[in-house]
């Protein structure tokens, strides 16, 4: 990653991608999601803040895993919760 990017995003050396195109927690509880995010620490795929349950943000608060990627087709970006940092990648 380039200079000027937060240390959490800069530490990512391998992108973890979604194993399935579903929010693991919404599936368990019969919920629905809008968009998906994948945690770059543990690889869990959960729903975004536009989704009713906001599972990825809850995951961050519970685990402090800082960086997620969009798991939406055609989107290649990372977000760091800790530093409020966004970056697109190839």
Secondary structure, DSSP 4 states (H G I P E B T S, - for coil): --TTS-HHHHT--S----SSSS-HHHHHHT---S-EEEETTT--EEE-TTSSS-HHHHHHHHH---EEEE-STT--EEEETTTTEEEE--
